[in-house]
């Protein structure tokens, strides 16, 4: 009887250790740099679930540039474009040296996103193991600028020659 109780206690202890190891959280840390390799202070760093595993939890957000644009303005009847994005698991800002650290993150696959207005953005997929620290260096890429269309020149080309004269 005593042997059975000892074996049962050892089995319970083994299961508890396995459960503890499986629930041990990790840390994601790193540095955010600009295109020239200089640290970026106060950049936003987000940890998100990959889109494939977050479909049920995704939320709608307004596309960049739409947020707060016409608050209080009358509705012009146009539908705003929205897209599905995975919810953030964690978020922080970089320090003056461009460094960040996010602790108590469950093990799994994530997308680390870093951005700062007028500097750029980037993303990187990582896998975080239980109890480990995953270190990542993120280099912000400037957003490609669209060439401005010169509507004034187009109007001059389309205008008949006689319309320029004062009456």
N, C-alpha and C positions, 0 to 999 in steps of 0.2 A: 504494500500500500504506500509506503514511504517513497519508494522508487517512482511510482506513478505520479505522486504529487510533485516530486522534483522535476520529472520530465515535463509535466504540464506547466510548471513555473518557468522552465527554460524555454518552452515553446512560446509562452506569452511574452517573455522578455525578447526573444528573437523577433517576433512579430512587431513589437513596439519599436525596436531598433530599425527595422525595415521601414516602418511607417514614418519614423522621425527622419530618416535619410531621404525619403521620397518627398517630404514636406520642407526640407531645408531650402531656404531662399538664397538667391545670389545677388550680385552687384554688377551694374553696367557703368563703367566709367570711361573717361577719355578726354580728348582735347578737340576743339573746333578751331580750324585755321581758315584764313581767307585764301584766295587764289595765289597770292604771293608767298604763302607759308607763314604769315603772321597770325598770332593768336587773336581770336575774336571774342571780345568781352560782351557780356549780356546777350549772347545768342540764345535762342530758345532751342532746347533739346527735348524731343518727345520719344517715348517708347510706345510703339503701337503693335497690335497683333497683325500678322499678315492678313491680307484681304480674304484669302481663302478660308481662314478659320474664324473670321469675325463677321460673316454675312448676317447671322442672326442678331448680332449686337450692334450692327452699324447704325449710324445716325446720319441725318441729312444736314449738310451745311451749305451755306451760300458759297459760290465760287469766289476765289480771291478777287478783290476789287469791287465786289457787290456789297460787302458787309458795311452797314451803316451809311451807305452812299446817299440814299435819299430818305433818311429817316424823317418822318413827319411830312414828307411830300405826298401829294395825292397819288393814288394808284393809277398808273398810266395804262392799266389793262394788260400789260405784257407780263408773261410768267417769267419769274426769275429762274435761272438755271441752277439746279442743285445736283449734287452728286453724293454717292454713298462713300463714307470713309469709316475705317475702323476706329473705335473709340480709343483715346489714349490710355495706356496702362499707367504711365507716370510722365511727369514733365518737370523741367527745371530750367534755370538760366546758367550760362557759363560765368565763371569768375573773371577777374581782370586778366588772368593768364590764359583764358580760353578753356579752362578745365571744368569738368562736370563729374558728378557721381550720383547714381540713383541706386539706393540700397533696397533690400526687402522685395526683390522682384522674383516672382515664381519662375522656376526653370521652364524653358521652352524656347520656341522660335519667335523672334521679334524683328521689327523694322525700326531702326534708330533713325530719326529724322532731325536734322539741324537746319535752322534758318535764321536769318536776320535781314530785315528790310534794307534795301539798297546795297546789300553785300552779296547775298545769294542763298542757295539752299542745296542740300544733298540728302541722300538716304543710303543706308546700308543694312542688309539683312544679317542677323547674327543668331547663334544658338547659345543659350545660357544654360550651363549645367548646374545641378544642385550644389549649393555651397561654394560656387566658383565666382571669380570676378572676371568678366569679359571686358577687355580694354579695346577701345576703338578710336582711331584718329579720323576725323571727318573734315574734308576740305570743301568749303562752300564754293559752288560754281555760280557765277553771275548769270542772271536770267538773260537770255538772248533778246536783244532789243529788236523790235519790229521796225522796219524802215517806215518813216512817216510819208504818207501820200501827200503830195502837194496839190490839194484841191484847187487852190487859187490859180495855178498854171492850167489845170484842166478847164476851169471856167473861162479863162482868157482864150483858150484854143477853141472852145465850143461857141463863144460869143461871135455873132456876125460883126464885121468890121464897122459898120455904120452905127452900132449901138453905143460906141464909146463917146460919141460927140454930144456935147451939151446942147440942149434945145433952147 
